[in-house]
Amino acid sequence: MSEGKGITNNFFHKVRKLQREQKWEEAIALYRKAIEANPNFAWSYFLLAEVLAQQGSLEEAKHNFQEAIKLNPTNQIYQQRMSSVLNTASHLSASQEKPLITVFGSCRVHNPMITLVSQKRYIRFNNKLLAFSHNTHEIVQQISFIQNSTILPDELIPFIVSPPDFYKYLELPVFVDNELEKTSVFFVEITSWKYVLYDNYYFDNSAWSMFEIFKDRFNYSQSIIDSYNKFKNQVEFGVQDSESLIEGMKLIKQMLPGKVVFVTHCDVPIPSTGEPIISRQKLINAVSENARSLYLPLLNPTYYIKEFENKHNKPAMRDTNHYTPAFNSFLAHCMYQDFIK
């Protein structure tokens, strides 16, 4: 079912300001008015549910998540967020002794943490960070955004925040929850040498490079397409060198207050040819060497992939970038046992 016409940008600016000022009741009241004005717009229910969960009204939050899913059952983000947000919220007060985990990286490190939370044990996951990251520039930028409660210019959000499912909703509040000081373990995944720079902002390199594909898949608004056309001739494409990589890793360690575990990409061959991905291997080696020189723990998923495939006789990868559900669960357990417990 279509979500119908959404609420206006002016509304979102107002309600986001209330949330930044922690005026929760006023924000909730505005979301209720938006739903009353247009009861067929799923996004209003979704945002109301997130605020209600944050305030501990879990049953009402669950109801509004379910309403969003009912109105737009094809949007997997609603179901995923309902599961992760409610699981985290419902166990927070009873599990303060569990370590809080914060992740910077891709789905390869986010999903195992969500798996551990869904099992209702082990950890609390700081899942309020909506940006994926791939290189040290993006990670340093994201940490800075969080620590300084940065509010991004609306026209930049679609190119900095990921996953791309969120791009159609320009007014999502981002980088507003600073729980870094409470974090016990940070998993920091570095998977790319490449960066995209515009006016001192680092764009999501992976999403930017695939924007033309995402544009057709996610039916972007004209304003997003106009911004893309504006930026595409002004962005700077670059590749980090080894010195920049080590300096970035040092800075990340300095900025984060808890235990830092650096995570590499996975060294898997191209399925069609069986040939290794040389640039990826070089990056894995560089991140590994830098972590050792900084005396920091390292997680190289390649070793866990080999262990899983030898033990279970089935593939760990869906492709060169994404884990199978079975391996994701296996890796989640290993990450807890080897780096968190």
C-alpha positions, -999 to +999 in steps of 0.1 A: +000+000+000+012+035-008+022+056+022+003+085+008+013+121+010+038+128+038+039+155+063+058+187+054+094+197+058+084+225+081+067+200+104+099+179+106+121+209+113+098+218+142+096+183+157+133+176+153+140+208+172+118+196+200+136+163+201+170+180+202+157+200+231+144+168+247+108+181+248+095+146+243+059+152+252+055+181+227+072+160+200+049+131+207+019+154+206+029+167+171+034+132+158-001+123+170-016+154+152+002+143+120-013+109+122-047+124+129-043+146+098-032+117+076-037+082+091-024+065+060+012+078+062+033+050+076+063+072+084+045+092+110+037+060+130+073+049+126+088+081+140+062+082+168+071+046+177+108+055+180+101+084+204+077+063+225+102+035+228+129+059+238+106+072+266+098+036+278+062+034+264+070+000+248+035-013+242+023+018+225+056+020+206+050-016+194+015-007+183+027+022+162+055+002+146+029-024+137+007+003+121+036+014+100+043-021+089+006-027+081+005+005+059+038-003+041+046-040+045+073-039+019+095-016+039+118-039+058+133-011+078+101-008+099+103-045+109+140-044+116+138-013+137+108-025+156+128-056+166+160-039+175+145-008+192+120-027+213+145-054+223+171-029+233+146-007+252+129-036+270+161-050+283+180-018+290+169-013+326+173-049+335+207-053+319+228-024+329+256-049+337+257-059+300+283-041+280+271-014+256+286-019+220+289+008+194+297-001+158+312+020+130+311+002+097+287-017+074+260-043+077+288-069+083+294-055+118+260-040+125+240-072+119+259-095+143+252-070+171+216-069+162+216-107+163+231-107+198+204-082+210+176-103+194+187-132+215+178-111+246+212-116+262+249-107+261+249-070+252+233-037+248+237-023+213+240+014+205+219+011+174+209+048+171+237+055+146+222+056+112+253+061+091+273+033+076+310+041+070+338+025+050+370+045+054+388+063+082+377+097+069+340+088+071+345+072+105+363+102+120+336+125+105+308+104+120+324+104+155+328+141+153+292+146+143+280+125+173+303+141+198+293+176+187+256+168+182+259+180+146+228+187+126+235+181+090+223+203+061+192+186+047+206+185+011+237+165+023+218+139+044+211+115+015+248+113+007+262+110+042+235+088+059+230+052+049+216+026+043+200+041+012+165+030+023+165+062+045+173+085+016+137+091+007+131+105+042+153+135+043+142+146+077+153+116+097+171+129+129+207+117+127+237+118+150+216+130+180+223+102+205+257+104+221+263+072+241+299+069+232+311+076+268+290+047+280+304+023+254+325-007+265+336-019+231+338-002+198+340-023+166+355-001+138+354-016+104+376-002+076+368-016+042+378+010+016+407+032+005+384+054-016+367+086-005+343+111-019+347+147-006+324+177-011+329+210+007+347+194+036+321+167+040+329+131+033+300+114+015+292+077+019+316+064-008+298+031-014+263+046-017+275+075-038+292+052-063+259+033-067+236+063-066+224+058-102+212+023-093+197+033-060+179+062-077+158+038-097+153+013-069+142+038-042+122+063-062+141+094-049+124+127-047+132+153-072+150+174-046+175+146-039+181+140-076+186+178-081+212+177-052+230+148-068+232+165-101+245+196-084+272+177-064+283+152-090+304+177-109+319+192-077+329+162-056+365+152-052+373+115-056+404+103-038+423+073-025+440+072+009+476+063+011+492+042+038+503+072+059+468+086+059+453+053+069+475+049+099+470+085+110+432+080+107+433+048+128+454+067+155+429+095+155+399+071+158+415+055+188+421+089+204+385+100+198+369+069+212+368+064+250+365+026+253+381-005+239+386-003+202+385-034+180+395-027+143+377-049+118+390-056+083+371-066+051+368-103+043+394-118+019+371-138-005+376-144-042+355-132-071+329-159-075+329-159-113+367-162-117+380-174-083+406-146-085+414-127-053+404-090-049+440-075-048+431-040-036+410-055-008+439-078+002+462-048+004+438-029+026+433-059+049+471-062+053+475-025+060+447-024+086+461-055+103+496-041+104+485-008+117+463-024+144+494-044+156+516-013+156+489+004+178+487-026+201+449-028+194+428-060+189+419-069+153+390-089+139+397-103+104+364-120+093+384-142+068+395-165+096+359-170+109+347-176+073+372-204+069+363-219+103+326-218+096+328-233+061+351-261+073+329-269+102+295-266+085+303-274+049+282-245+036+290-210+023+295-181+046+290-155+019+260-146-003+284-126-025+318-109-020+303-084+005+274-100+024+272-128+049+246-156+049+222-156+079+239-187+093+273-172+092+261-139+106+248-158+137+281-177+139+301-145+137+280-128+163+288-156+188+325-154+180+326-116+183+311-119+217+333-147+229+366-133+215+362-095+220+333-086+243+329-113+270 
